[in-house]
Amino acid sequence: MTKLWGGRFQKSAEQWVDEFGASIGFDHQLVMEDLTGSIAHVRMLGDCGILPKADVVAILDGLEQLKEKAANDELVFEIANEDIHLNLEKMLIELIGPVGGKLHTGRSRNDQVATDMHLFLKNRVKEIINSIKTFQKALVTQAEQHVETIAPGYTHLQRAQPISFAHHLMAYFWMLERDQQRLSESLKRIDISPLGAGALAGTTFPIDRKKAANYLGFEQVYANSMDAVSDRDFIVEFLGNASLVMMHLSRFAEEIILWSSQEFQFIELDDAFATGSSIMPQKKNPDMAELIRGKTGRVYGNLFSLLTTLKGLPLTYNKDMQEDKEGMFDTVQTLLGSLKIFEGMVRTMTIHTDRLNEAVHQDFSNATELADYLATKGMPFREAHDVTGKLVFLCIQRGIYLLDLSIGDLKAASDLIDEDVYDVLSPFAAVKRRNSLGGTGFDQVRLQLEKAKALL
Ligand code: ARG
C-alpha cells in the first residue's frame, strides 16, 4: 500500500508499526468535520484563483459524495492510511482521479486536524450546554413542587438547620448555571480558525484565511500560524470545564445515593433508573448515580492526561498531540450521557415528603431557633447558645426533642422564654422565617425560582 507521503521512503513500515501510529481507530469520529473543512478550503482555493473552477467543481463533487457515504456509514477506513485526513484524501483521489490530489494545496494536516477539532468541539459544547439547560429545567420543575417541603439541612453530614427541599435542589441549579456559563464563555476560544496556518509557517499560495473561516462559520482566525497549529488550550479548557460539571454531578449523585438508602428514605428512584441484585431479591440499587460518580474519575483523568501530554512540547506540531483526541471524545460522550441520565433520574424520582417531615421533627435542627429567640429577647447570643446547648443535653438525657419540653423546663433554663417559643421551634416556621436574601425562607425560594426561570 503506497502512502500519500511515501515519495522519500525506500521501504514501507511494517503493519504493527502502522498500527501503533494510526489514529483512524478513533479520529474517524471527525469524518464530517474533516469533509466540511475540506469543502471550505477548496472553495477558498477557487475563490482566490489558486485552483481552476473545473477542478474545484470536481473536488467539491467528490467531497459531497464522500459526505453522503459517511452519513450512510458506507466508508471503510484503513489503518494503512493512518488517520482520517489521509483516508479521506485517498478516497477522494480514488473517486475522482488525480485532480483529488489538488485538495491539499496550501494546507497541511497540522492546520487541518486543528480545524477539525475546533469544529467538533464547537458543536459538541453547544450540545452540552443544551443538555445542561434541559437538566436545569427538570430541577426547577421538581423544586417548584417542593418549596414548602421541609427537609433537614446538613453540615458535616450532621443535622444542622431545617431547609426547604426546593432550596436544596436549586443549589444544584446554580452550580449548573455557572457550568453552562463557563462553557458558553469558552466558545469564543473554540470558535477560531487555524485553517491556512499550513504546517507551521503559513503558505506561499495567495490564500484567504478569513474567507475559509467564514465558510466554516468561525468568528475569528488565529493571528499566529505557529500558535494556530500548536494550540490545544481550548481542549484543556473544555476538559477543565467538563471536570467541574462532573464534580457537581458527582456530589449530587452522592446525595441521591444517600437519600435513597434505607437509612434516609428521602426519595425513591423510578424503577427505570435503578437496578436489582442478582442474589438479593429485595435490592433496588442507585447504579446510575453511582456510575456518574464513578465516571467523574475518568473525566478528571482526561484533563490530567492532556495537560501532561502538552507539558514540555516544543513548538509546533508534535505527534504527541495525536493523544489529544480520545480523552476529548470520551469526555464529550461521558458528559452528554451523564447529563441525560441525571435529568431523567431527577424528573422521575419520588420525593417522600412525609419522611422528610418526620426527619425534621426528630432532631435538634431547630436549636438555632431557640438561641436566636433568646438573642432577640436581649440575651447575648453566646449565652443564648449555651442555654440552648444545655437544654439540648437535657433532652438527649430524657430521649426527647426541644418541642417536647414543658414550659416549666424551658423557663427554668431562662425566664425570657414564653409560650410563643413553641411556634418559633416548629421546623416549618423556622424555614419560613429565614427570609434573608438567598435564604431558605419560602418567599426567597420563590424569588429564586423566578430568577431561574427567567434565565431558562
Ligand atoms: N493524526 C494526526 C493527529 O491527530 C494528524 C496530524 C498529523 N500531522 C503530522 N505532521 N504528522 O495529530
Residues whose N, C-alpha, C, O or C-beta is under 5 A from the ligand:
A	BS01	LIG	S23 D83 R109 N110 V113 M321 Q322
